[in-house]
Amino acid sequence: MLVWAHGLWGSPNGSKITAIRDSGIEAIAPDFNEMELIDRITLIEKVIDEGDIVLAGSSWGGLACALAAQKKPEKIKGLLLLAPALHYPEHPNDNPEKLIAPENIPVVIIHSTTDDIVPISASRDYLERSKENVKLIEVEDNHVLENSIELIISESKKLLN
């Protein structure tokens, strides 16, 4: 099962999650609108309690997924982060330099080199800090990754298998 966390201005029925579902992937997408980061993480933790979950999130949703995976790595099968706002200093991510990938969980990051909202350096720094289990796929796209949908679906399926 894939659990989707949309970005700050996204929705649980946005273009990426719709394409993921249309590809045949079973997915849950909670509504995080108007929720603070800490509340998003708490909701993700409740949703993943069944375990064996691939967490996928875009932008601020990617940050929430990365933080939830750090707290409950035993419930996570894989982590797909799309242009994740890993550099964003908001509670409980007060010190972004401490945020690293959980051990023994495959993490795939898809990030545009030309992202004008979340700099790709946020993902590169996370990769460098984490050292292992993290694959960064750099694409030429925009923050929404609208031209990378097939890649997102492909990487989702790899993590689910």
Backbone as CSV, one residue per row, in Angstrom:
resi,resn,N_x,N_y,N_z,CA_x,CA_y,CA_z,C_x,C_y,C_z
1,MET,0.845,-1.179,0.000,0.000,0.000,0.000,0.886,1.236,0.000
2,LEU,0.473,2.241,-0.719,1.165,3.519,-0.767,0.337,4.551,-0.003
3,VAL,0.999,5.314,0.836,0.358,6.413,1.554,0.925,7.702,0.979
4,TRP,0.038,8.553,0.480,0.428,9.780,-0.213,0.223,10.996,0.678
5,ALA,1.249,11.859,0.729,1.151,13.119,1.470,1.363,14.267,0.485
6,HIS,0.306,14.995,0.220,0.393,16.105,-0.731,1.138,17.285,-0.118
7,GLY,1.511,18.207,-0.979,2.247,19.391,-0.555,1.353,20.450,0.074
8,LEU,1.972,21.543,0.431,1.290,22.633,1.124,0.082,23.145,0.355
9,TRP,0.202,23.274,-0.963,-0.902,23.770,-1.789,-1.557,22.661,-2.598
10,GLY,-1.247,21.419,-2.275,-1.801,20.292,-3.005,-3.122,19.840,-2.425
11,SER,-3.554,18.670,-2.885,-4.788,18.095,-2.367,-4.696,16.573,-2.431
12,PRO,-5.567,15.881,-1.702,-5.553,14.419,-1.733,-6.079,13.856,-3.056
13,ASN,-6.472,14.727,-3.972,-6.952,14.296,-5.289,-6.205,15.023,-6.405
14,GLY,-4.951,15.406,-6.137,-4.161,16.130,-7.117,-3.707,15.268,-8.276
15,SER,-2.996,15.870,-9.196,-2.603,15.194,-10.433,-1.677,13.997,-10.202
16,LYS,-0.725,14.108,-9.269,0.219,13.005,-9.052,-0.480,11.793,-8.439
17,ILE,-1.242,11.991,-7.373,-1.904,10.849,-6.747,-2.972,10.262,-7.670
18,THR,-3.614,11.085,-8.454,-4.594,10.572,-9.418,-3.910,9.681,-10.447
19,ALA,-2.761,10.120,-10.959,-2.007,9.313,-11.933,-1.507,8.023,-11.295
20,ILE,-1.068,8.093,-10.049,-0.608,6.895,-9.344,-1.750,5.889,-9.218
21,ARG,-2.899,6.357,-8.794,-4.063,5.460,-8.679,-4.490,4.914,-10.037
22,ASP,-4.483,5.773,-11.053,-4.867,5.336,-12.404,-3.931,4.261,-12.948
23,SER,-2.713,4.198,-12.411,-1.753,3.182,-12.859,-2.012,1.831,-12.203
24,GLY,-2.972,1.779,-11.275,-3.306,0.518,-10.612,-2.727,0.370,-9.215
25,ILE,-2.028,1.380,-8.729,-1.448,1.326,-7.392,-2.516,1.679,-6.357
26,GLU,-2.644,0.828,-5.343,-3.573,1.096,-4.248,-2.949,2.161,-3.352
27,ALA,-3.673,3.237,-3.116,-3.102,4.356,-2.365,-4.127,5.009,-1.454
28,ILE,-3.635,5.450,-0.313,-4.410,6.247,0.636,-3.831,7.660,0.577
29,ALA,-4.700,8.655,0.539,-4.238,10.041,0.477,-5.041,10.897,1.459
30,PRO,-4.552,11.015,2.686,-5.253,11.865,3.659,-5.258,13.325,3.209
31,ASP,-6.208,14.068,3.724,-6.295,15.497,3.433,-5.517,16.256,4.505
32,PHE,-4.421,16.898,4.086,-3.569,17.639,5.015,-3.781,19.147,4.928
33,ASN,-4.770,19.592,4.185,-4.978,21.028,4.020,-5.199,21.710,5.356
34,GLU,-4.564,22.873,5.493,-4.656,23.715,6.678,-4.120,23.048,7.941
35,MET,-3.238,22.036,7.772,-2.630,21.367,8.921,-1.183,21.817,9.066
36,GLU,-0.765,21.998,10.304,0.640,22.290,10.596,1.461,21.022,10.356
37,LEU,2.769,21.188,10.213,3.659,20.062,9.937,3.546,18.976,11.001
38,ILE,3.551,19.333,12.265,3.473,18.356,13.349,2.177,17.546,13.271
39,ASP,1.078,18.184,12.875,-0.205,17.486,12.748,-0.200,16.541,11.545
40,ARG,0.471,16.949,10.481,0.606,16.067,9.312,1.359,14.797,9.697
41,ILE,2.440,14.966,10.445,3.254,13.818,10.858,2.433,12.889,11.743
42,THR,1.685,13.445,12.672,0.841,12.634,13.560,-0.181,11.842,12.760
43,LEU,-0.799,12.462,11.768,-1.777,11.760,10.937,-1.102,10.652,10.125
44,ILE,0.067,10.933,9.571,0.803,9.897,8.824,1.114,8.722,9.736
45,GLU,1.564,8.993,10.948,1.883,7.918,11.894,0.672,7.030,12.163
46,LYS,-0.504,7.631,12.290,-1.718,6.836,12.511,-2.033,5.973,11.300
47,VAL,-1.870,6.539,10.103,-2.212,5.820,8.869,-1.248,4.658,8.614
48,ILE,0.014,4.811,8.998,1.000,3.770,8.685,1.086,2.675,9.731
49,ASP,0.274,2.734,10.760,0.370,1.756,11.837,0.205,0.311,11.383
50,GLU,-0.451,0.081,10.258,-0.585,-1.286,9.758,0.754,-1.864,9.324
51,GLY,1.681,-1.007,8.925,3.009,-1.443,8.513,3.084,-1.844,7.058
52,ASP,4.304,-2.108,6.598,4.595,-2.511,5.218,4.068,-1.473,4.215
53,ILE,4.328,-0.216,4.511,3.804,0.915,3.755,4.928,1.598,2.991
54,VAL,4.617,2.027,1.784,5.498,2.945,1.073,4.922,4.332,1.301
55,LEU,5.725,5.194,1.875,5.329,6.580,2.095,5.802,7.407,0.913
56,ALA,4.920,8.197,0.349,5.278,9.069,-0.768,4.735,10.456,-0.487
57,GLY,5.577,11.459,-0.701,5.128,12.810,-0.435,5.814,13.823,-1.318
58,SER,5.092,14.888,-1.579,5.577,15.949,-2.449,5.778,17.231,-1.650
59,SER,6.923,17.849,-1.818,7.247,19.134,-1.219,7.132,19.070,0.307
60,TRP,6.225,19.831,0.888,6.042,19.806,2.339,5.558,18.432,2.793
61,GLY,4.791,17.745,1.938,4.374,16.372,2.234,5.564,15.429,2.275
62,GLY,6.568,15.691,1.436,7.792,14.897,1.465,8.544,15.080,2.773
63,LEU,8.589,16.312,3.261,9.213,16.575,4.556,8.465,15.829,5.662
64,ALA,7.148,15.896,5.649,6.343,15.190,6.659,6.606,13.688,6.609
65,CYS,6.711,13.122,5.409,6.988,11.691,5.260,8.374,11.335,5.793
66,ALA,9.370,12.150,5.479,10.732,11.885,5.943,10.796,11.902,7.474
67,LEU,10.095,12.850,8.083,10.087,12.935,9.546,9.305,11.780,10.167
68,ALA,8.181,11.397,9.584,7.401,10.258,10.091,8.201,8.964,9.964
69,ALA,8.921,8.810,8.858,9.731,7.606,8.650,10.857,7.520,9.670
70,GLN,11.398,8.661,10.072,12.430,8.664,11.120,11.856,8.191,12.449
71,LYS,10.595,8.539,12.721,9.974,8.198,13.998,9.492,6.745,14.050
72,LYS,9.014,6.220,12.900,8.468,4.860,12.878,9.033,4.060,11.697
73,PRO,10.355,3.873,11.652,10.947,3.188,10.495,10.486,1.735,10.339
74,GLU,10.100,1.116,11.437,9.678,-0.290,11.377,8.384,-0.474,10.593
75,LYS,7.634,0.586,10.363,6.366,0.503,9.630,6.529,0.774,8.133
76,ILE,7.740,1.209,7.735,7.955,1.710,6.377,8.714,0.704,5.527
77,LYS,8.180,0.447,4.351,8.824,-0.434,3.369,9.709,0.364,2.413
78,GLY,9.340,1.607,2.158,10.096,2.472,1.268,9.596,3.895,1.377
79,LEU,10.407,4.810,0.857,10.097,6.234,0.960,10.351,6.880,-0.399
80,LEU,9.329,7.540,-0.944,9.446,8.257,-2.216,9.194,9.730,-1.926
81,LEU,10.223,10.542,-2.129,10.146,11.966,-1.829,10.255,12.753,-3.127
82,LEU,9.275,13.596,-3.379,9.217,14.371,-4.619,9.425,15.842,-4.299
83,ALA,10.557,16.379,-4.751,10.920,17.772,-4.471,10.674,18.100,-2.991
84,PRO,11.208,17.264,-2.086,10.880,17.414,-0.670,11.510,18.649,-0.040
85,ALA,10.743,19.316,0.796,11.199,20.538,1.474,12.009,20.170,2.717
86,LEU,13.063,19.404,2.529,13.854,18.873,3.631,14.668,19.948,4.352
87,HIS,14.774,21.097,3.768,15.539,22.204,4.340,14.683,23.119,5.208
88,TYR,13.400,22.873,5.279,12.455,23.778,5.916,12.555,23.689,7.435
89,PRO,12.941,24.753,8.113,13.118,24.714,9.570,11.831,25.036,10.333
90,GLU,10.997,24.060,10.477,9.773,24.239,11.264,9.647,23.067,12.216
91,HIS,9.142,23.309,13.405,8.971,22.235,14.380,8.148,21.104,13.765
92,PRO,8.573,19.847,13.861,9.693,19.310,14.620,10.989,19.181,13.803
93,ASN,11.122,19.913,12.733,12.337,19.878,11.924,13.184,21.131,12.183
94,ASP,13.276,21.495,13.443,13.976,22.729,13.799,15.411,22.772,13.294
95,ASN,16.044,21.613,13.209,17.421,21.543,12.731,17.475,20.611,11.526
96,PRO,17.228,21.115,10.313,17.195,20.262,9.119,18.481,19.467,8.900
97,GLU,19.615,19.950,9.425,20.879,19.242,9.236,20.902,17.886,9.941
98,LYS,19.986,17.661,10.877,19.920,16.386,11.595,19.008,15.373,10.892
99,LEU,18.244,15.815,9.913,17.311,14.932,9.224,18.075,14.016,8.276
100,ILE,18.005,12.704,8.536,18.665,11.724,7.675,17.686,10.589,7.369
101,ALA,18.005,9.827,6.336,17.162,8.694,5.960,17.271,7.589,7.001
102,PRO,16.167,6.922,7.300,16.221,5.783,8.222,17.075,4.663,7.614
103,GLU,17.772,3.944,8.461,18.595,2.836,7.982,17.717,1.715,7.441
104,ASN,18.236,1.020,6.450,17.614,-0.186,5.889,16.272,0.046,5.207
105,ILE,15.973,1.275,4.857,14.751,1.579,4.113,15.171,2.251,2.812
106,PRO,14.776,1.705,1.662,15.129,2.378,0.411,14.386,3.709,0.282
107,VAL,15.151,4.740,-0.074,14.599,6.073,-0.248,14.917,6.537,-1.658
108,VAL,13.891,6.963,-2.376,14.070,7.514,-3.721,13.580,8.958,-3.684
109,ILE,14.430,9.840,-4.167,14.067,11.251,-4.265,14.068,11.629,-5.740
110,ILE,13.001,12.259,-6.182,12.937,12.824,-7.531,12.830,14.333,-7.351
111,HIS,13.782,15.048,-7.944,13.844,16.495,-7.729,14.343,17.160,-9.003
112,SER,13.729,18.261,-9.358,14.134,18.992,-10.549,15.327,19.892,-10.268
113,THR,16.258,19.877,-11.194,17.426,20.751,-11.075,17.038,22.220,-11.235
114,THR,15.860,22.465,-11.788,15.405,23.837,-12.017,14.222,24.218,-11.117
115,ASP,14.036,23.477,-10.026,12.956,23.764,-9.074,13.156,25.164,-8.510
116,ASP,12.148,26.012,-8.650,12.261,27.382,-8.165,11.559,27.604,-6.816
117,ILE,11.073,26.522,-6.210,10.417,26.622,-4.907,11.252,25.937,-3.818
118,VAL,11.643,24.692,-4.062,12.523,23.969,-3.144,13.833,23.715,-3.884
119,PRO,14.924,24.302,-3.421,16.193,24.116,-4.127,16.646,22.656,-4.090
120,ILE,17.223,22.201,-5.189,17.691,20.812,-5.244,18.772,20.551,-4.207
121,SER,19.418,21.592,-3.731,20.435,21.419,-2.690,19.840,20.773,-1.432
122,ALA,18.553,20.970,-1.166,17.904,20.335,-0.012,17.984,18.814,-0.127
123,SER,17.725,18.293,-1.320,17.792,16.846,-1.542,19.234,16.356,-1.600
124,ARG,20.093,17.122,-2.229,21.514,16.736,-2.303,22.134,16.678,-0.908
125,ASP,21.798,17.637,-0.053,22.330,17.646,1.312,21.820,16.448,2.111
126,TYR,20.543,16.108,1.964,19.953,14.942,2.635,20.654,13.671,2.178
127,LEU,20.881,13.562,0.887,21.601,12.412,0.326,22.985,12.314,0.941
128,GLU,23.701,13.406,0.992,25.062,13.428,1.540,25.074,13.046,3.018
129,ARG,24.120,13.565,3.786,24.053,13.240,5.218,23.699,11.782,5.445
130,SER,22.842,11.238,4.605,22.312,9.892,4.808,23.289,8.806,4.385
131,LYS,24.048,9.050,3.354,25.101,8.156,2.857,24.607,6.873,2.199
132,GLU,23.622,6.202,2.753,23.207,4.924,2.189,21.697,4.866,1.997
133,ASN,21.270,3.934,1.190,19.846,3.657,0.946,19.106,4.777,0.232
134,VAL,19.789,5.840,-0.184,19.116,6.973,-0.820,19.569,7.087,-2.269
135,LYS,18.567,7.168,-3.151,18.835,7.384,-4.572,18.184,8.703,-4.967
136,LEU,18.986,9.617,-5.492,18.475,10.901,-5.959,18.425,10.883,-7.481
137,ILE,17.243,11.092,-8.009,17.052,11.180,-9.459,16.801,12.645,-9.791
138,GLU,17.739,13.234,-10.485,17.624,14.638,-10.870,17.007,14.722,-12.258
139,VAL,15.974,15.543,-12.386,15.262,15.701,-13.652,15.203,17.177,-14.018
140,GLU,14.916,17.429,-15.270,14.651,18.802,-15.713,13.143,18.944,-15.818
141,ASP,12.571,19.648,-14.878,11.117,19.766,-14.770,10.858,21.026,-13.947
142,ASN,9.705,21.091,-13.299,9.414,22.190,-12.385,9.133,21.594,-11.007
143,HIS,8.762,22.422,-10.063,8.526,21.944,-8.698,7.420,20.897,-8.634
144,VAL,6.413,21.050,-9.452,5.279,20.123,-9.435,5.632,18.771,-10.061
145,LEU,6.718,18.713,-10.810,7.171,17.495,-11.490,6.117,16.960,-12.462
146,GLU,5.427,17.872,-13.111,4.329,17.471,-14.004,4.790,16.672,-15.215
147,ASN,6.056,16.815,-15.600,6.581,16.055,-16.744,7.285,14.771,-16.310
148,SER,7.214,14.444,-15.028,7.904,13.265,-14.495,6.931,12.228,-13.926
149,ILE,5.682,12.300,-14.315,4.650,11.409,-13.757,4.977,9.936,-14.002
150,GLU,5.397,9.589,-15.209,5.723,8.183,-15.507,6.876,7.692,-14.637
151,LEU,7.865,8.532,-14.421,8.991,8.193,-13.545,8.504,7.994,-12.110
152,ILE,7.628,8.852,-11.650,7.069,8.743,-10.302,6.323,7.418,-10.138
153,ILE,5.529,7.065,-11.122,4.783,5.795,-11.080,5.746,4.616,-11.092
154,SER,6.733,4.658,-11.955,7.719,3.581,-12.052,8.466,3.382,-10.734
155,GLU,8.918,4.468,-10.134,9.642,4.359,-8.864,8.722,3.905,-7.728
156,SER,7.456,4.319,-7.766,6.484,3.846,-6.770,6.347,2.328,-6.841
157,LYS,6.194,1.823,-8.051,6.031,0.370,-8.247,7.265,-0.396,-7.790
158,LYS,8.455,0.131,-8.049,9.691,-0.534,-7.593,9.715,-0.634,-6.078
159,LEU,9.348,0.447,-5.395,9.368,0.433,-3.938,8.306,-0.501,-3.351
160,LEU,7.193,-0.622,-4.044,6.104,-1.484,-3.556,6.403,-2.961,-3.738
161,ASN,7.232,-3.305,-4.688,7.548,-4.735,-4.958,8.672,-5.258,-4.103
